[in-house]
């Protein structure tokens, strides 16, 4: 866990848990029509249909800079495959992306995973 970030609660993903079973939750971020299927940490039993703050985490496999704009998670229904948005926080090991909601992404260790236009 990085020590530079003040607190993971500085970047909440606000929304509601629509359902939860077998270690998976369907999360609907506030202000979106998304229904993201997420793996839930062991022992977490979130209340349903109640606005809450969550920490969404993922592991990056490939990173690109793109000339197009937009903040989104794709697909909007199901397990996330693409997270695109503006970086709100960055260090050597992770970044926080505003992609319709905040998502903490652990950066890949392999240099081949980075495809940056301007390095």
Backbone as CSV, one residue per row, in Angstrom:
resi,resn,N_x,N_y,N_z,CA_x,CA_y,CA_z,C_x,C_y,C_z
1,UNK,0.842,-1.166,0.000,0.000,0.000,0.000,0.896,1.242,0.000
2,UNK,0.680,2.169,-0.904,1.530,3.355,-0.962,1.347,4.216,0.280
3,UNK,2.426,4.875,0.679,2.347,5.738,1.848,2.163,7.197,1.458
4,UNK,2.412,7.561,0.198,2.274,8.946,-0.236,0.816,9.398,-0.272
5,UNK,-0.085,8.484,-0.560,-1.494,8.831,-0.645,-1.992,9.054,0.784
6,UNK,-2.647,10.166,1.022,-3.060,10.522,2.373,-3.969,9.444,2.968
7,UNK,-4.953,9.034,2.176,-5.917,8.068,2.669,-6.722,7.567,1.484
8,UNK,-6.979,6.280,1.416,-7.783,5.749,0.315,-9.164,6.381,0.287
9,UNK,-9.621,6.845,1.432,-10.933,7.492,1.506,-10.940,8.859,0.814
10,UNK,-9.769,9.358,0.405,-9.696,10.612,-0.351,-10.257,10.434,-1.762
11,UNK,-10.395,9.193,-2.223,-10.862,8.909,-3.578,-11.998,7.883,-3.554
12,UNK,-13.121,8.235,-2.927,-14.199,7.246,-2.837,-14.926,7.075,-4.164
13,UNK,-15.447,5.878,-4.343,-16.383,5.607,-5.428,-17.753,5.592,-4.753
14,UNK,-18.527,6.637,-4.986,-19.840,6.728,-4.343,-20.884,6.035,-5.195
15,UNK,-21.764,5.304,-4.544,-22.812,4.625,-5.280,-23.565,3.657,-4.399
16,UNK,-24.232,2.692,-5.031,-25.039,1.703,-4.317,-24.663,0.301,-4.769
17,UNK,-24.727,-0.621,-3.837,-24.588,-2.033,-4.168,-25.997,-2.534,-4.470
18,UNK,-26.200,-3.007,-5.698,-27.522,-3.471,-6.113,-27.773,-4.912,-5.703
19,UNK,-26.725,-5.730,-5.728,-26.842,-7.127,-5.302,-25.463,-7.639,-4.933
20,UNK,-25.454,-8.731,-4.160,-24.190,-9.326,-3.756,-24.403,-10.813,-3.519
21,UNK,-23.569,-11.641,-4.167,-23.613,-13.087,-3.923,-22.334,-13.728,-4.422
22,UNK,-21.946,-14.807,-3.773,-20.779,-15.595,-4.173,-19.511,-14.761,-4.374
23,UNK,-19.267,-13.786,-3.501,-18.059,-12.984,-3.574,-18.054,-11.917,-4.651
24,UNK,-19.212,-11.671,-5.281,-19.324,-10.654,-6.319,-20.452,-9.683,-5.963
25,UNK,-20.217,-8.409,-6.197,-21.240,-7.391,-5.974,-21.494,-6.654,-7.284
26,UNK,-22.728,-6.223,-7.472,-23.074,-5.352,-8.591,-23.154,-3.946,-8.010
27,UNK,-22.241,-3.082,-8.444,-22.105,-1.722,-7.914,-22.560,-0.728,-8.965
28,UNK,-23.410,0.209,-8.560,-23.899,1.267,-9.444,-23.335,2.596,-8.951
29,UNK,-22.267,3.118,-9.591,-21.708,4.398,-9.173,-22.724,5.525,-9.346
30,UNK,-22.726,6.448,-8.390,-23.638,7.588,-8.437,-23.400,8.403,-9.706
31,UNK,-24.478,8.885,-10.307,-24.371,9.735,-11.482,-24.105,8.998,-12.774
32,UNK,-24.204,7.666,-12.761,-23.969,6.866,-13.964,-25.102,5.858,-14.124
33,UNK,-25.125,5.199,-15.270,-26.046,4.082,-15.481,-25.287,2.759,-15.405
34,UNK,-24.053,2.791,-14.916,-23.223,1.602,-14.825,-23.795,0.598,-13.820
35,UNK,-23.576,-0.662,-14.102,-23.791,-1.752,-13.155,-22.563,-2.643,-13.259
36,UNK,-21.555,-2.314,-12.462,-20.247,-2.934,-12.550,-20.200,-4.155,-11.624
37,UNK,-19.773,-5.281,-12.171,-19.627,-6.499,-11.378,-18.220,-6.520,-10.801
38,UNK,-18.139,-6.553,-9.485,-16.859,-6.457,-8.795,-16.670,-7.607,-7.818
39,UNK,-15.438,-8.041,-7.691,-15.079,-9.017,-6.677,-15.060,-8.278,-5.341
40,UNK,-15.621,-8.894,-4.311,-15.729,-8.249,-3.008,-14.673,-8.821,-2.069
41,UNK,-14.058,-7.949,-1.266,-13.064,-8.401,-0.287,-13.716,-9.366,0.697
42,UNK,-12.947,-10.338,1.142,-13.450,-11.330,2.098,-14.037,-10.638,3.324
43,UNK,-15.201,-11.127,3.737,-15.833,-10.608,4.947,-16.661,-9.360,4.749
44,UNK,-16.680,-8.810,3.550,-17.451,-7.589,3.303,-18.871,-7.972,2.902
45,UNK,-19.836,-7.430,3.614,-21.242,-7.650,3.308,-21.894,-6.271,3.281
46,UNK,-21.908,-5.643,2.128,-22.400,-4.270,1.986,-23.925,-4.238,2.016
47,UNK,-24.489,-3.190,2.598,-25.947,-3.050,2.568,-26.406,-2.771,1.134
48,UNK,-27.551,-3.288,0.771,-28.079,-3.115,-0.582,-28.878,-1.828,-0.705
49,UNK,-28.753,-1.186,-1.877,-29.538,-0.010,-2.249,-29.429,1.143,-1.262
50,UNK,-28.262,1.263,-0.643,-27.964,2.362,0.273,-26.734,3.069,-0.258
51,UNK,-26.789,4.392,-0.363,-25.622,5.125,-0.869,-24.449,4.929,0.085
52,UNK,-23.307,4.570,-0.495,-22.114,4.344,0.315,-20.875,4.755,-0.457
53,UNK,-19.772,4.832,0.256,-18.468,5.085,-0.339,-17.702,3.769,-0.374
54,UNK,-17.161,3.437,-1.524,-16.402,2.204,-1.696,-15.037,2.541,-2.285
55,UNK,-14.125,1.601,-2.202,-12.823,1.718,-2.847,-12.799,0.683,-3.961
56,UNK,-12.739,1.150,-5.206,-12.657,0.263,-6.360,-11.195,0.127,-6.745
57,UNK,-10.708,-1.112,-6.831,-9.310,-1.361,-7.166,-9.227,-2.296,-8.345
58,UNK,-8.193,-2.111,-9.120,-7.922,-2.995,-10.241,-6.437,-3.050,-10.500
59,UNK,-6.035,-3.969,-11.345,-4.638,-4.100,-11.739,-4.537,-3.828,-13.227
60,UNK,-3.729,-2.852,-13.593,-3.545,-2.506,-14.998,-2.714,-3.551,-15.715
61,UNK,-3.131,-3.902,-16.923,-2.348,-4.816,-17.757,-1.680,-4.075,-18.898
62,UNK,-2.313,-2.996,-19.374,-1.782,-2.196,-20.485,-2.212,-0.759,-20.268
63,UNK,-1.303,0.203,-20.453,-1.624,1.615,-20.306,-1.285,2.350,-21.576
64,UNK,-2.219,3.178,-22.040,-2.030,4.003,-23.225,-2.368,5.442,-22.899
65,UNK,-1.737,6.362,-23.606,-2.244,7.724,-23.648,-3.068,7.799,-24.920
66,UNK,-4.173,8.516,-24.860,-5.055,8.597,-26.020,-5.411,10.055,-26.281
67,UNK,-5.561,10.429,-27.568,-5.913,11.811,-27.882,-7.385,12.107,-27.634
68,UNK,-8.215,11.066,-27.591,-9.640,11.297,-27.369,-9.914,11.536,-25.900
69,UNK,-10.995,12.221,-25.643,-11.367,12.504,-24.263,-12.358,11.498,-23.748
70,UNK,-12.855,11.783,-22.596,-13.890,10.945,-22.016,-13.408,10.177,-20.813
71,UNK,-14.299,10.075,-19.861,-14.052,9.310,-18.649,-15.084,8.201,-18.606
72,UNK,-14.654,6.951,-18.689,-15.628,5.868,-18.690,-15.009,4.550,-18.260
73,UNK,-15.891,3.615,-17.954,-15.544,2.231,-17.694,-16.320,1.417,-18.713
74,UNK,-15.667,0.449,-19.337,-16.324,-0.358,-20.357,-16.096,-1.827,-20.058
75,UNK,-17.114,-2.657,-20.171,-18.493,-2.331,-20.502,-19.211,-1.707,-19.297
76,UNK,-20.344,-1.083,-19.540,-21.066,-0.429,-18.441,-21.870,-1.431,-17.621
77,UNK,-22.104,-2.616,-18.169,-22.748,-3.704,-17.441,-21.800,-4.896,-17.444
78,UNK,-21.439,-5.401,-16.279,-20.557,-6.552,-16.205,-19.208,-6.216,-15.601
79,UNK,-18.254,-7.103,-15.810,-16.901,-6.932,-15.271,-16.124,-5.913,-16.095
80,UNK,-15.507,-4.935,-15.446,-14.759,-3.901,-16.178,-13.574,-4.475,-16.938
81,UNK,-13.371,-3.996,-18.160,-12.227,-4.391,-18.978,-11.367,-3.179,-19.337
82,UNK,-12.015,-2.019,-19.540,-11.304,-0.795,-19.901,-11.713,0.307,-18.932
83,UNK,-10.712,1.002,-18.417,-10.942,2.169,-17.562,-10.210,3.318,-18.230
84,UNK,-10.954,4.350,-18.630,-10.337,5.509,-19.282,-10.773,6.763,-18.551
85,UNK,-9.833,7.653,-18.313,-10.175,8.900,-17.645,-8.964,9.735,-17.324
86,UNK,-9.181,10.675,-16.458,-8.117,11.583,-16.029,-7.463,11.049,-14.759
87,UNK,-6.148,11.148,-14.723,-5.405,10.695,-13.547,-5.531,11.756,-12.461
88,UNK,-5.998,11.334,-11.291,-6.160,12.233,-10.144,-4.997,12.111,-9.166
89,UNK,-4.331,10.948,-9.182,-3.197,10.699,-8.304,-2.298,9.689,-9.002
90,UNK,-0.977,9.854,-8.842,-0.037,8.951,-9.490,1.225,8.830,-8.645
91,UNK,1.675,7.597,-8.453,3.001,7.371,-7.892,3.629,6.199,-8.647
92,UNK,4.722,5.645,-8.160,5.440,4.610,-8.886,4.676,3.290,-8.984
93,UNK,3.724,3.070,-8.098,3.054,1.778,-8.029,1.567,1.807,-8.363
94,UNK,0.941,2.978,-8.296,-0.497,3.034,-8.525,-0.929,4.397,-9.045
95,UNK,-2.165,4.424,-9.547,-2.765,5.689,-9.938,-4.255,5.634,-9.604
96,UNK,-4.832,6.806,-9.452,-6.277,6.924,-9.280,-6.796,7.584,-10.542
97,UNK,-7.773,6.941,-11.187,-8.340,7.440,-12.428,-9.786,7.842,-12.178
98,UNK,-10.149,9.043,-12.630,-11.546,9.472,-12.617,-12.149,8.974,-13.925
99,UNK,-12.987,7.933,-13.833,-13.546,7.281,-15.029,-15.049,7.088,-14.832
100,UNK,-15.756,8.164,-14.567,-17.157,8.051,-14.187,-17.274,7.912,-12.680
101,UNK,-16.295,7.294,-12.069,-16.091,7.196,-10.625,-14.595,6.974,-10.411
102,UNK,-14.126,7.122,-9.192,-12.709,6.894,-8.921,-12.390,5.409,-8.923
103,UNK,-11.281,5.055,-9.593,-10.787,3.677,-9.621,-9.295,3.712,-9.327
104,UNK,-8.856,2.949,-8.327,-7.438,2.827,-8.006,-6.874,1.692,-8.837
105,UNK,-5.836,1.986,-9.612,-5.234,1.005,-10.505,-3.797,0.755,-10.063
106,UNK,-3.489,-0.502,-9.743,-2.104,-0.893,-9.488,-1.405,-0.974,-10.837
107,UNK,-0.277,-0.300,-10.975,0.425,-0.231,-12.247,1.177,-1.527,-12.546
108,UNK,1.242,-1.899,-13.833,1.996,-3.103,-14.204,3.494,-2.890,-13.993
109,UNK,4.191,-3.971,-13.690,5.637,-3.886,-13.463,6.429,-3.962,-14.750
110,UNK,5.878,-4.587,-15.785,6.563,-4.798,-17.052,6.553,-3.505,-17.884
111,UNK,7.720,-3.025,-18.324,7.804,-1.805,-19.112,7.077,-1.920,-20.448
112,UNK,6.927,-3.135,-20.975,6.221,-3.333,-22.236,4.726,-3.033,-22.119
113,UNK,4.215,-2.918,-20.903,2.792,-2.649,-20.695,2.456,-1.176,-20.916
114,UNK,3.450,-0.320,-21.088,3.237,1.118,-21.243,3.422,1.511,-22.696
115,UNK,2.414,2.197,-23.238,2.466,2.689,-24.615,2.125,4.177,-24.579
116,UNK,3.126,4.976,-24.247,2.917,6.410,-24.053,3.364,7.184,-25.280
117,UNK,2.519,8.085,-25.750,2.843,8.909,-26.911,4.048,9.799,-26.600
118,UNK,4.042,10.398,-25.414,5.111,11.318,-25.041,5.930,10.802,-23.878
119,UNK,6.159,9.514,-23.831,7.046,8.902,-22.869,6.527,8.799,-21.483
